[in-house]
Every structure is written in C-alpha cells, then in structure tokens.
Amino acid sequence: MHDTAIRRITIDTGRCSGHGRCYTLAPDVFDPDDEGFPVLLAETVTDDSPHLRDAQAAVDGCPERAISMEVEA
C-alpha cells in the first residue's frame, strides 16, 4: 500500500498584494475575494490530487512568495 502525503496550503496575507496569479493558475484551489485577494477553496491537496500541479504553479508563480505548501506531519 502506498501512502499519500497531504500538503497544507497557506497564504501569508501580510505579504500578498492581490496580483491574482494564484487564482488564475489554480482556480480550483483559490478564488478572489471582493478586493481581489485570494481565498483558499482547498486548504489541502494530496499527492494524487488533480489540483497539486496547479497549486504548485501558484506557489511558484506568486511574486511576493506569499503562498506556501508544506507536507503535513
């Protein structure tokens, strides 16, 4: 049996400037609020999730590095 890691996504709201790349790159994971700042639609993704690649693209594409994704222990 193969274990699937769970990855927790977090947004550092103090660093976010509301560029919107995250919800453009990962619309199933992030959504804009009324002011254009991201809201998490999914706080976690698994290694086998169809949204993992998009979530990673959002982490990598954030100009402020305000999004992180860490494997839960």
MODELLER restraints for C-alpha pairs under 7 A, 6 or more apart:
rsr = mdl.restraints
at = mdl.atoms
rsr.add(forms.Gaussian(group=physical.xy_distance, feature=features.Distance(at['CA:4:A'], at['CA:46:A']), mean=6.33, stdev=0.5))
rsr.add(forms.Gaussian(group=physical.xy_distance, feature=features.Distance(at['CA:4:A'], at['CA:47:A']), mean=5.77, stdev=0.5))
rsr.add(forms.Gaussian(group=physical.xy_distance, feature=features.Distance(at['CA:5:A'], at['CA:46:A']), mean=5.64, stdev=0.5))
rsr.add(forms.Gaussian(group=physical.xy_distance, feature=features.Distance(at['CA:5:A'], at['CA:47:A']), mean=5.66, stdev=0.5))
rsr.add(forms.Gaussian(group=physical.xy_distance, feature=features.Distance(at['CA:5:A'], at['CA:71:A']), mean=6.48, stdev=0.5))
rsr.add(forms.Gaussian(group=physical.xy_distance, feature=features.Distance(at['CA:6:A'], at['CA:44:A']), mean=6.47, stdev=0.5))
rsr.add(forms.Gaussian(group=physical.xy_distance, feature=features.Distance(at['CA:6:A'], at['CA:45:A']), mean=5.86, stdev=0.5))
rsr.add(forms.Gaussian(group=physical.xy_distance, feature=features.Distance(at['CA:6:A'], at['CA:46:A']), mean=4.52, stdev=0.5))
rsr.add(forms.Gaussian(group=physical.xy_distance, feature=features.Distance(at['CA:6:A'], at['CA:47:A']), mean=6.75, stdev=0.5))
rsr.add(forms.Gaussian(group=physical.xy_distance, feature=features.Distance(at['CA:6:A'], at['CA:71:A']), mean=5.73, stdev=0.5))
rsr.add(forms.Gaussian(group=physical.xy_distance, feature=features.Distance(at['CA:6:A'], at['CA:72:A']), mean=5.72, stdev=0.5))
rsr.add(forms.Gaussian(group=physical.xy_distance, feature=features.Distance(at['CA:7:A'], at['CA:44:A']), mean=5.36, stdev=0.5))
rsr.add(forms.Gaussian(group=physical.xy_distance, feature=features.Distance(at['CA:7:A'], at['CA:45:A']), mean=5.30, stdev=0.5))
rsr.add(forms.Gaussian(group=physical.xy_distance, feature=features.Distance(at['CA:7:A'], at['CA:46:A']), mean=5.89, stdev=0.5))
rsr.add(forms.Gaussian(group=physical.xy_distance, feature=features.Distance(at['CA:7:A'], at['CA:69:A']), mean=5.99, stdev=0.5))
rsr.add(forms.Gaussian(group=physical.xy_distance, feature=features.Distance(at['CA:7:A'], at['CA:70:A']), mean=5.21, stdev=0.5))
rsr.add(forms.Gaussian(group=physical.xy_distance, feature=features.Distance(at['CA:7:A'], at['CA:71:A']), mean=4.26, stdev=0.5))
rsr.add(forms.Gaussian(group=physical.xy_distance, feature=features.Distance(at['CA:7:A'], at['CA:72:A']), mean=5.74, stdev=0.5))
rsr.add(forms.Gaussian(group=physical.xy_distance, feature=features.Distance(at['CA:8:A'], at['CA:43:A']), mean=5.84, stdev=0.5))
rsr.add(forms.Gaussian(group=physical.xy_distance, feature=features.Distance(at['CA:8:A'], at['CA:44:A']), mean=4.44, stdev=0.5))
rsr.add(forms.Gaussian(group=physical.xy_distance, feature=features.Distance(at['CA:8:A'], at['CA:45:A']), mean=6.73, stdev=0.5))
rsr.add(forms.Gaussian(group=physical.xy_distance, feature=features.Distance(at['CA:8:A'], at['CA:69:A']), mean=5.41, stdev=0.5))
rsr.add(forms.Gaussian(group=physical.xy_distance, feature=features.Distance(at['CA:8:A'], at['CA:70:A']), mean=5.40, stdev=0.5))
rsr.add(forms.Gaussian(group=physical.xy_distance, feature=features.Distance(at['CA:8:A'], at['CA:71:A']), mean=6.28, stdev=0.5))
rsr.add(forms.Gaussian(group=physical.xy_distance, feature=features.Distance(at['CA:8:A'], at['CA:72:A']), mean=6.38, stdev=0.5))
rsr.add(forms.Gaussian(group=physical.xy_distance, feature=features.Distance(at['CA:9:A'], at['CA:43:A']), mean=5.34, stdev=0.5))
rsr.add(forms.Gaussian(group=physical.xy_distance, feature=features.Distance(at['CA:9:A'], at['CA:44:A']), mean=5.75, stdev=0.5))
rsr.add(forms.Gaussian(group=physical.xy_distance, feature=features.Distance(at['CA:9:A'], at['CA:68:A']), mean=5.74, stdev=0.5))
rsr.add(forms.Gaussian(group=physical.xy_distance, feature=features.Distance(at['CA:9:A'], at['CA:69:A']), mean=4.41, stdev=0.5))
rsr.add(forms.Gaussian(group=physical.xy_distance, feature=features.Distance(at['CA:9:A'], at['CA:70:A']), mean=6.76, stdev=0.5))
rsr.add(forms.Gaussian(group=physical.xy_distance, feature=features.Distance(at['CA:10:A'], at['CA:67:A']), mean=5.71, stdev=0.5))
rsr.add(forms.Gaussian(group=physical.xy_distance, feature=features.Distance(at['CA:10:A'], at['CA:68:A']), mean=5.39, stdev=0.5))
rsr.add(forms.Gaussian(group=physical.xy_distance, feature=features.Distance(at['CA:10:A'], at['CA:69:A']), mean=6.39, stdev=0.5))
rsr.add(forms.Gaussian(group=physical.xy_distance, feature=features.Distance(at['CA:11:A'], at['CA:66:A']), mean=5.58, stdev=0.5))
rsr.add(forms.Gaussian(group=physical.xy_distance, feature=features.Distance(at['CA:11:A'], at['CA:67:A']), mean=4.57, stdev=0.5))
rsr.add(forms.Gaussian(group=physical.xy_distance, feature=features.Distance(at['CA:11:A'], at['CA:68:A']), mean=6.59, stdev=0.5))
rsr.add(forms.Gaussian(group=physical.xy_distance, feature=features.Distance(at['CA:12:A'], at['CA:66:A']), mean=4.86, stdev=0.5))
rsr.add(forms.Gaussian(group=physical.xy_distance, feature=features.Distance(at['CA:12:A'], at['CA:67:A']), mean=6.30, stdev=0.5))
rsr.add(forms.Gaussian(group=physical.xy_distance, feature=features.Distance(at['CA:15:A'], at['CA:64:A']), mean=6.14, stdev=0.5))
rsr.add(forms.Gaussian(group=physical.xy_distance, feature=features.Distance(at['CA:15:A'], at['CA:66:A']), mean=5.34, stdev=0.5))
rsr.add(forms.Gaussian(group=physical.xy_distance, feature=features.Distance(at['CA:16:A'], at['CA:64:A']), mean=6.27, stdev=0.5))
rsr.add(forms.Gaussian(group=physical.xy_distance, feature=features.Distance(at['CA:16:A'], at['CA:66:A']), mean=5.45, stdev=0.5))
rsr.add(forms.Gaussian(group=physical.xy_distance, feature=features.Distance(at['CA:18:A'], at['CA:36:A']), mean=5.57, stdev=0.5))
rsr.add(forms.Gaussian(group=physical.xy_distance, feature=features.Distance(at['CA:18:A'], at['CA:37:A']), mean=4.55, stdev=0.5))
rsr.add(forms.Gaussian(group=physical.xy_distance, feature=features.Distance(at['CA:18:A'], at['CA:38:A']), mean=6.94, stdev=0.5))
rsr.add(forms.Gaussian(group=physical.xy_distance, feature=features.Distance(at['CA:20:A'], at['CA:36:A']), mean=6.76, stdev=0.5))
rsr.add(forms.Gaussian(group=physical.xy_distance, feature=features.Distance(at['CA:20:A'], at['CA:37:A']), mean=6.94, stdev=0.5))
rsr.add(forms.Gaussian(group=physical.xy_distance, feature=features.Distance(at['CA:21:A'], at['CA:58:A']), mean=6.66, stdev=0.5))
rsr.add(forms.Gaussian(group=physical.xy_distance, feature=features.Distance(at['CA:21:A'], at['CA:61:A']), mean=6.70, stdev=0.5))
rsr.add(forms.Gaussian(group=physical.xy_distance, feature=features.Distance(at['CA:21:A'], at['CA:62:A']), mean=6.45, stdev=0.5))
rsr.add(forms.Gaussian(group=physical.xy_distance, feature=features.Distance(at['CA:22:A'], at['CA:30:A']), mean=6.42, stdev=0.5))
rsr.add(forms.Gaussian(group=physical.xy_distance, feature=features.Distance(at['CA:22:A'], at['CA:58:A']), mean=4.50, stdev=0.5))
rsr.add(forms.Gaussian(group=physical.xy_distance, feature=features.Distance(at['CA:22:A'], at['CA:62:A']), mean=6.68, stdev=0.5))
rsr.add(forms.Gaussian(group=physical.xy_distance, feature=features.Distance(at['CA:23:A'], at['CA:30:A']), mean=4.68, stdev=0.5))
rsr.add(forms.Gaussian(group=physical.xy_distance, feature=features.Distance(at['CA:23:A'], at['CA:31:A']), mean=5.38, stdev=0.5))
rsr.add(forms.Gaussian(group=physical.xy_distance, feature=features.Distance(at['CA:23:A'], at['CA:32:A']), mean=6.73, stdev=0.5))
rsr.add(forms.Gaussian(group=physical.xy_distance, feature=features.Distance(at['CA:23:A'], at['CA:38:A']), mean=6.81, stdev=0.5))
rsr.add(forms.Gaussian(group=physical.xy_distance, feature=features.Distance(at['CA:25:A'], at['CA:54:A']), mean=6.02, stdev=0.5))
rsr.add(forms.Gaussian(group=physical.xy_distance, feature=features.Distance(at['CA:25:A'], at['CA:57:A']), mean=6.52, stdev=0.5))
rsr.add(forms.Gaussian(group=physical.xy_distance, feature=features.Distance(at['CA:25:A'], at['CA:58:A']), mean=5.75, stdev=0.5))
rsr.add(forms.Gaussian(group=physical.xy_distance, feature=features.Distance(at['CA:26:A'], at['CA:54:A']), mean=4.82, stdev=0.5))
rsr.add(forms.Gaussian(group=physical.xy_distance, feature=features.Distance(at['CA:26:A'], at['CA:55:A']), mean=5.73, stdev=0.5))
rsr.add(forms.Gaussian(group=physical.xy_distance, feature=features.Distance(at['CA:26:A'], at['CA:58:A']), mean=6.32, stdev=0.5))
rsr.add(forms.Gaussian(group=physical.xy_distance, feature=features.Distance(at['CA:28:A'], at['CA:41:A']), mean=6.78, stdev=0.5))
rsr.add(forms.Gaussian(group=physical.xy_distance, feature=features.Distance(at['CA:29:A'], at['CA:40:A']), mean=5.97, stdev=0.5))
rsr.add(forms.Gaussian(group=physical.xy_distance, feature=features.Distance(at['CA:29:A'], at['CA:41:A']), mean=4.92, stdev=0.5))
rsr.add(forms.Gaussian(group=physical.xy_distance, feature=features.Distance(at['CA:29:A'], at['CA:42:A']), mean=5.13, stdev=0.5))
rsr.add(forms.Gaussian(group=physical.xy_distance, feature=features.Distance(at['CA:29:A'], at['CA:55:A']), mean=6.68, stdev=0.5))
rsr.add(forms.Gaussian(group=physical.xy_distance, feature=features.Distance(at['CA:30:A'], at['CA:38:A']), mean=5.92, stdev=0.5))
rsr.add(forms.Gaussian(group=physical.xy_distance, feature=features.Distance(at['CA:30:A'], at['CA:39:A']), mean=5.51, stdev=0.5))
rsr.add(forms.Gaussian(group=physical.xy_distance, feature=features.Distance(at['CA:30:A'], at['CA:40:A']), mean=4.73, stdev=0.5))
rsr.add(forms.Gaussian(group=physical.xy_distance, feature=features.Distance(at['CA:30:A'], at['CA:41:A']), mean=5.29, stdev=0.5))
rsr.add(forms.Gaussian(group=physical.xy_distance, feature=features.Distance(at['CA:31:A'], at['CA:38:A']), mean=5.49, stdev=0.5))
rsr.add(forms.Gaussian(group=physical.xy_distance, feature=features.Distance(at['CA:31:A'], at['CA:39:A']), mean=5.17, stdev=0.5))
rsr.add(forms.Gaussian(group=physical.xy_distance, feature=features.Distance(at['CA:31:A'], at['CA:40:A']), mean=6.50, stdev=0.5))
rsr.add(forms.Gaussian(group=physical.xy_distance, feature=features.Distance(at['CA:31:A'], at['CA:41:A']), mean=6.60, stdev=0.5))
rsr.add(forms.Gaussian(group=physical.xy_distance, feature=features.Distance(at['CA:32:A'], at['CA:38:A']), mean=4.57, stdev=0.5))
rsr.add(forms.Gaussian(group=physical.xy_distance, feature=features.Distance(at['CA:32:A'], at['CA:39:A']), mean=5.86, stdev=0.5))
rsr.add(forms.Gaussian(group=physical.xy_distance, feature=features.Distance(at['CA:33:A'], at['CA:39:A']), mean=6.27, stdev=0.5))
rsr.add(forms.Gaussian(group=physical.xy_distance, feature=features.Distance(at['CA:45:A'], at['CA:51:A']), mean=6.92, stdev=0.5))
rsr.add(forms.Gaussian(group=physical.xy_distance, feature=features.Distance(at['CA:45:A'], at['CA:52:A']), mean=6.07, stdev=0.5))
rsr.add(forms.Gaussian(group=physical.xy_distance, feature=features.Distance(at['CA:46:A'], at['CA:52:A']), mean=6.87, stdev=0.5))
rsr.add(forms.Gaussian(group=physical.xy_distance, feature=features.Distance(at['CA:59:A'], at['CA:67:A']), mean=5.20, stdev=0.5))
rsr.add(forms.Gaussian(group=physical.xy_distance, feature=features.Distance(at['CA:59:A'], at['CA:68:A']), mean=5.82, stdev=0.5))
